[in-house]
Amino acid sequence: MPGRTLEGHSIRQKADIMTEVLIIGGGAAGLSAALLLGRSRRSVLVIDAGAPRNAPAAGAHGFLTRDGVAPLELTRLGRADLAPYDVRIVDGTVTGAERTDRGFRVSLADGSVFEAPRILVTTGLVDELPDIPGLGERWGKDLAHCPYCHGWEIQDQAIGVIGNGSFAVHQALLFRQWSANITLFLNDSMQPTRDEHLQLAARGIGVVTGAVARVHSTDGSVSGVELADGSEHGVQALTVQPRMVARSRFLTGLGLVTSVTAFGETIDSDETGLTAIPGVWAAGNVTDMKATVLAAAQGGANAAVMINMDMMAAELADAVAAHTAYPRHHTA
Ligand SMILES: Cc1cc2nc3c(=O)[nH]c(=O)nc-3n(C[C@H](O)[C@H](O)[C@H](O)COP(=O)(O)OP(=O)(O)OC[C@H]3O[C@@H](n4cnc5c(N)ncnc54)[C@H](O)[C@@H]3O)c2cc1C
């Protein structure tokens, strides 16, 4: 049964007008790559599920000329920028990908299939939070992880740091830049060293031992942290270090290599974004968990340039081979 394509062509017809680059994920990284590739006169297909990582937040901060823009407004603007170019966007979710003798075949949840000789993966990551009742609801609101993104919005408030591993001390010391009222809840997840206790005390950061049992909210705002012993501590905002896991499990068919650290999982790629699989690049949070929106956009742009260079090299090799076999007359 032929799969559905953009203009109603069968897959066979679609393969005949094969897209040169298929981008999985249309957030900052994917749309930025699509823009550069489109401007390089490449045909591009972006498949996007429409849920950027920062979607729960009211605004994306620190993006030059767009400070505080709503995350979905930013992707709407990014899509609009692509209109003049040979870039098509399909709203959908990729569920699998495999290598073929012509490149790669990608399957979507609705049964569609697309093929391309080169793929860029820009699917971002999933933030895994500690399993504490009441915590997840605050994500992107008054529960933040990145002070550069949301520290300004919660400055001078009573900020609780929910311990989720050894990074918590650094997080508490970092958020101290934005408020003098910081409490570190160890949450039985780590034990500061003597030096760290000294540092925390020197910066006036309170340390609370014991497991966190629940996060309380009042009138739509976080209001308290309840410990397992029943005691409750008032807060106005929270921060926690999530485990950050690349959205790439559905791509196991490609044989991508991933790295696992204490912070999460990412797809391995070199500085150009090229993964272990020739023809497959990765950019943005899926390969760089610390990338902000601006850095993800830069990663996408960087990968796009390298993909274009790779295509140019292949086309040049073909041209030289053809020229050697059948020398052309040069008139110019
Ligand atoms: C709560 C929160 C607030 C944040 N605030 C800021 C901020 O203020 N400023 C800032 O610079 N950074 C902020 N960040 C970080 C920011 O979200 C990332 O830097 C940015 O989203 C990375 O862009 P990306 O393109 O790599 O991934 P994403 O933006 O996550 O985009 C990935 C895209 O791929 C799509 N996708 C995923 N899987 C599939 C699939 N299988 N098939 C098709 N499409 C798929 C998704 O739907 C999404 O549209 C915040 C993060 C969080 C969690």
The ligand as an ORCA input file, in Angstrom:
! r2SCAN-3c Opt
* xyz 0 1
  C      10.765     24.393     31.328
  C      11.888     24.816     30.435
  C      12.099     26.155     30.191
  C      13.138     26.551     29.348
  N      13.339     27.881     29.150
  C      14.328     28.283     28.321
  C      14.557     29.675     28.114
  O      13.882     30.528     28.676
  N      15.561     30.026     27.275
  C      16.349     29.100     26.638
  O      17.233     29.475     25.871
  N      16.155     27.769     26.835
  C      15.162     27.349     27.656
  N      14.952     26.006     27.857
  C      15.756     25.053     27.082
  C      15.105     24.888     25.679
  O      13.888     24.213     25.848
  C      16.028     24.107     24.752
  O      17.261     24.800     24.658
  C      15.468     23.982     23.355
  O      14.134     23.537     23.390
  C      16.323     23.025     22.530
  O      15.874     23.070     21.184
  P      15.867     21.750     20.289
  O      15.489     22.205     18.937
  O      17.135     21.011     20.467
  O      14.717     20.817     20.909
  P      13.173     21.124     21.111
  O      12.918     22.562     21.248
  O      12.725     20.253     22.243
  O      12.509     20.664     19.759
  C      12.414     19.316     19.403
  C      11.247     19.155     18.467
  O      11.260     17.805     17.968
  C       9.961     17.290     18.057
  N      10.024     15.835     18.174
  C      10.462     15.088     19.216
  N      10.347     13.785     18.934
  C       9.836     13.714     17.687
  C       9.482     12.638     16.844
  N       9.624     11.359     17.242
  N       8.966     12.902     15.627
  C       8.801     14.190     15.210
  N       9.123     15.254     15.977
  C       9.628     15.012     17.197
  C       9.345     17.947     19.284
  O       7.936     17.886     19.247
  C       9.903     19.364     19.155
  O       9.060     20.180     18.363
  C      13.969     25.585     28.723
  C      13.745     24.228     28.984
  C      12.725     23.856     29.838
  C      12.520     22.395     30.134
*
